[in-house]
Amino acid sequence: MNPLEGVWGCSSAPCQRHAPHSINNRALRKVLPLRQITPVDIQLTPDGIRITWDDGHQGYHEHRALRYQCGCANCVNEMTGKRMISLADVRRDVEALDWLEVGRYALQFLWSDRHTTGIYPYTVLRAICQCDVCKEAVSETSEGPGR
């Protein structure tokens, strides 16, 4: 399940045609601050990637789910924004082996499947966060008021 599917009005999110600032989902706006957020600590653990953000948020990404979200030209068609891989194409045992900061806005991971070309902007990492707090915020929004 893609927690951002439909947030940008596209079937595969994040879509290359829409910038993260166009998110219209109230719950996600709560976890996506208006100012530039930056990670202060990044831990690659056997179960996933843990990111502590400068606002105190404790983010979490399961390795396989984050690898699937890669937005590089091999994974997403540059012209259409259509995702070129499915979750089934990503090995179940894939994991991030290392990372590096790209400018002041993104992270790049070295994956165990030798994939290295994806850049994950901080805003996207925050928007697709799988921590309990973020999952609950997405769940509340998808359920809607009074349901």
C-alpha positions as CSV (number, residue, x, y, z in Angstrom):
1,M,0.0,0.0,0.0
2,N,1.3,3.4,-0.9
3,P,0.4,5.9,1.9
4,L,0.5,8.8,-0.5
5,E,-1.5,7.3,-3.3
6,G,-3.9,9.9,-4.5
7,V,-2.5,12.7,-2.3
8,W,-1.1,14.4,-5.4
9,G,-4.1,13.2,-7.5
10,C,-1.9,10.6,-9.2
11,S,-2.0,6.9,-9.1
12,S,1.7,6.6,-8.2
13,A,2.9,8.9,-5.5
14,P,5.1,10.8,-5.3
15,C,4.6,11.7,-8.9
16,Q,7.4,13.5,-10.7
17,R,5.0,16.2,-12.0
18,H,3.9,17.5,-8.6
19,A,6.1,19.1,-6.0
20,P,5.7,18.1,-2.3
21,H,4.3,21.6,-1.6
22,S,1.1,20.7,-3.5
23,I,0.0,18.2,-0.9
24,N,-3.6,19.0,0.1
25,N,-4.0,16.4,2.8
26,R,-4.5,18.0,6.2
27,A,-3.0,15.1,8.2
28,L,0.1,15.1,6.1
29,R,0.5,18.8,6.5
30,K,0.7,18.2,10.3
31,V,3.8,16.1,9.8
32,L,5.3,18.2,7.0
33,P,6.4,21.4,8.4
34,L,6.5,24.5,6.2
35,R,10.2,25.2,6.9
36,Q,12.9,23.0,5.5
37,I,13.4,20.0,7.9
38,T,16.7,18.3,8.1
39,P,17.8,15.0,9.6
40,V,20.1,15.2,12.7
41,D,20.7,11.4,13.0
42,I,20.3,8.5,10.5
43,Q,20.6,4.9,11.7
44,L,20.6,1.9,9.3
45,T,19.2,-1.0,11.4
46,P,18.4,-4.5,10.4
47,D,14.7,-3.8,10.4
48,G,14.8,-0.4,8.7
49,I,16.1,3.2,8.5
50,R,15.5,5.4,11.5
51,I,15.8,9.2,11.0
52,T,15.7,11.7,13.8
53,W,14.7,15.1,12.4
54,D,15.7,18.5,13.7
55,D,12.1,19.1,14.9
56,G,12.4,15.9,17.2
57,H,10.3,13.6,14.9
58,Q,11.5,10.0,15.1
59,G,11.0,8.7,11.5
60,Y,11.1,5.1,10.4
61,H,11.3,3.5,6.9
62,E,11.2,-0.2,6.2
63,H,14.0,-1.0,3.8
64,R,12.0,-2.6,1.1
65,A,9.2,0.0,1.2
66,L,11.7,2.9,0.9
67,R,13.7,1.2,-1.9
68,Y,10.4,0.8,-3.8
69,Q,9.7,4.5,-3.5
70,C,12.9,5.4,-5.5
71,G,12.2,8.2,-7.9
72,C,15.2,7.7,-10.3
73,A,14.7,7.4,-14.0
74,N,15.1,3.6,-13.9
75,C,12.2,3.3,-11.4
76,V,9.9,6.1,-12.6
77,N,9.4,7.1,-16.2
78,E,10.8,10.6,-16.6
79,M,8.2,11.7,-19.1
80,T,5.0,10.2,-17.7
81,G,5.8,9.9,-14.0
82,K,4.6,6.3,-14.2
83,R,6.4,3.9,-11.8
84,M,8.4,1.4,-13.8
85,I,8.8,-1.2,-11.0
86,S,6.4,-2.9,-8.7
87,L,6.9,-3.9,-5.1
88,A,7.3,-7.5,-6.3
89,D,10.4,-6.3,-8.3
90,V,12.1,-5.3,-5.1
91,R,13.8,-8.2,-3.2
92,R,12.3,-8.9,0.2
93,D,15.7,-8.9,1.8
94,V,16.9,-5.6,0.3
95,E,18.4,-3.2,2.8
96,A,20.2,0.1,2.8
97,L,24.0,-0.5,3.3
98,D,25.1,3.1,3.4
99,W,23.8,6.6,2.8
100,L,25.0,10.1,1.8
101,E,23.6,13.5,2.0
102,V,22.7,15.2,-1.3
103,G,23.1,19.0,-1.0
104,R,20.9,20.2,1.9
105,Y,17.7,18.7,0.7
106,A,18.0,14.9,0.2
107,L,19.5,11.5,1.0
108,Q,20.8,8.9,-1.3
109,F,21.1,5.3,-0.3
110,L,23.4,2.4,-1.4
111,W,21.0,-0.6,-1.5
112,S,22.0,-4.2,-1.2
113,D,20.6,-4.8,-4.7
114,R,23.3,-2.4,-6.0
115,H,20.8,0.3,-6.8
116,T,22.4,3.7,-6.0
117,T,20.7,6.4,-8.3
118,G,17.7,7.3,-6.2
119,I,17.6,10.6,-4.4
120,Y,15.1,10.9,-1.6
121,P,14.2,14.6,-0.7
122,Y,13.7,15.3,2.9
123,T,10.1,16.3,2.3
124,V,9.4,13.0,0.6
125,L,11.0,11.0,3.3
126,R,8.9,12.8,5.8
127,A,5.7,12.4,3.8
128,I,6.2,8.6,3.4
129,C,7.3,8.0,6.9
130,Q,6.2,4.7,8.3
131,C,6.5,5.5,12.0
132,D,3.5,4.9,14.2
133,V,2.6,8.6,14.5
134,C,2.6,9.1,10.8
135,K,0.8,5.9,10.0
136,E,-1.9,7.0,12.5
137,A,-2.2,10.4,10.9
138,V,-2.6,8.9,7.4
139,S,-5.1,6.3,8.8
140,E,-7.2,9.1,10.5
141,T,-7.4,11.0,7.2
142,S,-8.3,8.0,5.1
143,E,-11.1,7.1,7.5
144,G,-12.5,10.6,7.3
145,P,-14.5,12.5,10.0
146,G,-17.2,10.7,11.8
147,R,-16.3,7.2,10.5
